[in-house]
Amino acid sequence: MSQNKHPLFSDNVIETYFTALFHPSKRVATAMFTDIHIPKSDVFYTRAAIEAATGVRYPLSHVEEAMYLEGMLTERECYNNAEQYGG
């Protein structure tokens, strides 16, 4: 699985959101909100279930990619319309 290197595809979604929210530059904050990716809630639940069962905490990008490749998410539900997932 590829690891997404986009700075706003983060496992710290809430921290990223609040960083943008309270950024002193309105221009930068607007750009951050335009680019931020908050995965579908199913991705968070699936990651939590995997972690509970195996003890392994995968990055959100990894779980989203796997769910897309398994047909559990559509292109529109993924970061950048799943272009980087190669499904």
N, C-alpha and C positions, 0 to 999 in steps of 0.2 A: 504494500500500500504506500502511496506517495504521501509525504508529509507536506501539508500546505504551509508555505512560508509567508503568506500574506500577514502583515503585522496586525490586522484587525480581525483575523480568524483566530480567535484566542480561546484558550480554556478558561480564561478569566473574563467571561462575558460581562459580568456586572461591573467589575473594575474598569474594563475598557469603556463601557457605557458611561460611567460616572466621570471618567477622565475626559471624555468628550463633552459631557454635560457642563462641567465646571472649567473647561479650558478658557483661559483669559482672552484668546483671540476668537472672535465670532467666526471669522473666515476659516480658521483651522478646525474649529468645532463643527461647522457645517460640513466641511469635507470629511471629517471623521464619521459623522452620522450617515453621510451618503455611502461610505464604504463599509461600515460595520456590518458584520454578519452574525446574526443570532440564529443558531440552528433551531429547527423544529423541535418542539418539546419531546417528541418520541426519541430523538437522539440522546437527550439527557437521561430519559428513563431507561433506554437500552444500555447506555454506558453504566448506569447505577446497577442494573441487573447483572451485567457482566462482572462488574467489580465485586458485587456481593457473592457471586458464584465462584469466582476464580481468584479474587484478591488482586487482580491486575486492573489498573486504571489507565485506559487508553485515552489518547487525545480526542477531543470532539471531532476533529477533522477525520481521524481514522475511523471512528464509529459511523460518521455520516457517509463516508466513502463506501464502507462495507454495506451499509443499509441501502445505498443507491445501487450498488452492484448486485445486490440480492433482490432488487425490485421492490424494496420496502419504501422508497422515496422516489418522487418524480424529479426530473431535472429542475423544475421551478422551485422545488423545496430545498435545493442544494445551493451551496456557495457558487456563485458565478455560473449558474445553470449547469453545474457538474462538468464543465468543459475539461477540467484537469483530471477527472476520474477515469476517463478512457473506457467507459462502459459501452 
